[in-house]
Structures are given as C-alpha cells and as structure tokens.
Amino acid sequence: MAQLLLHNTRLTSVDVSGTRALPRELKILSDAFARCRFPLREISVAGRCLGLEGSAALLDALKECPLEALDLTGNEVCGIKASGTEPFASYVLRLVCELVRRPGGKGLRRLKLKGNHLLGNDVYTSEGVSIVVAALTDPNCRLEELHLGLTNKGSGLRDEDGLALGVAVQACRTLTKLSVTRAELPMSELLDGSTRLDLEGKGLGRVEVSIAAQILRSNTTLTSLKLGANGLGDLGGAAIAEVLHGQNFKLTSLDVSSNRLSK
C-alpha cells in the first residue's frame, strides 16, 4: 500500500480506522505520506492506538496536505492510557490545534478526538482544555464539527473548565456540531436565536447543559424551551435557572421534567 501511494496524485480521503492497534504499520504509512504529493482532505485513524510518537509522525507527514477532516479517536495522543498516572503530554494536541488555526480559511473543518483522555485519567489536568480553548478562540478557526470526549476517571470535566469551553465555542461562529463529553449539542439551533428550542431527550448532561445555558444568555427572543428527559441533575438545572433568572426572556413554556432534579 505504501508503495502504491507514491504514485497516487489524486488521493483525497483515507480511512484506516479499526479496533486493532497498528502503531508499527501506520508508522510505515506515515513515512510514505511524507513522500507523497496528493491533495488529502480527510483521514481517519480511529482506534489504532498510535500513541504520542505515531500520532506526531502522522501529523508531521500530513502538514502540507489541505486537510479538512481529521479523526484521531482512540489513539492515546497525549500519552494517557485507560488507567494509570502517566504525565499529560501536549505536543500532539498542539500540532492538531495548529491545523485548526491555519490562516486563509485552510484550517480543519471537522475534528474528532474522543477516547484520548484529554483530561488525564487518575490525575486530572486542565491543559488539554486550555489548548482547545485557545484554538477555538483564534480568529482563523473555521471548525464546523468538534468531538472531544472530555471524561475523567475521577471527577469528570470541572466546572471552571466547562465555563472556559462554553465561552470559547461561542467565539467559533462556524461550529454546528459539538460533543464535549458524550452527547452532541445542536450548536446551529442554539446559536440562531430561535424562539422555540427543543432539546428533549438529547442525552445532555451537566456539562452540555451548562454550555447551552451560556449560549442562551444572548438569546432574548426565546419563548419555549424543552429540556425534558436529559441528565441535567441539580448542577445543570441550576445553570439553566441562573440564565433564565433576570434575563430579558419572553419565556412562556419550560419543560425540565425527568431530569433527576431535587425537589
């Protein structure tokens, strides 16, 4: 396959995702990519456990490609494994975010980073969130789709990091799809100033609802809001209540049923 790539000048999409770790094979493929001259726009290596070295080699090989879509799901790009206390290594994540903020509208449009323990694991770290926030707020950012999978073995995403992320996603006006932990936030619906917003049964948890609440602060025309059958909990409910209280809303209908709220 590597030899065939050397003679291909039209390749635009590569999908080598799977469930088996292939760090050695993809290192060979990365070396081939570095010698190729094709206009690659999409690549997925999801589930291949490339690790720090393999991910860095791949991104270095593709740095001249006009990439628009990158799927690095499940590749331990920060050196963090499923369990343990490995130190967080930011090098690969910074390389990815450099692709996000390439000038001239040439940055990534779709990015998937789930399953990479961006919050650390047994030891929590905010560094990954800070790097992503910086990319989202960069004036060159044109991301349309972002999947982060920000989960942690202990506490989950901390409130202060969720707040910073919420501010950042509002700065990226091109973003239409966002998943922070697991469920996907309908960004286009949240940002378009709708009078009616139906988020019922979307699987939204505390983090997603808190971010949605921040975005809704700028919506003064909302009259109907459905949040039933999600996983708000008391913290998510409090975030929505804080936004609604004292805001210039004309809200006439609110549904937060089936959300494990305290009475």
Secondary structure, 3 states (H helix, E strand, C coil): CHHHHCCCCCCCEEECCCCCCCHHHHHHHHHHHHCCCCCCCEEECCCCCCHHHHHHHHHHHCCCCCCCEEECCCCCCCCCCCCCCCCCCCHHHHHHHHHHCCCCCCCCCEEECCCCCCCECCCECCHHHHHHHHHHCCCCCCCCEEECCCCCCCCCCCHHHHHHHHHHHHHCCCCCEEECCCCEEEHHHHHCCCCEEECCCCCCCHHHHHHHHHHHCCCCCCCEEECCCCCCHHHHHHHHHHHHCCCCCCCCEEECCCCCCCC
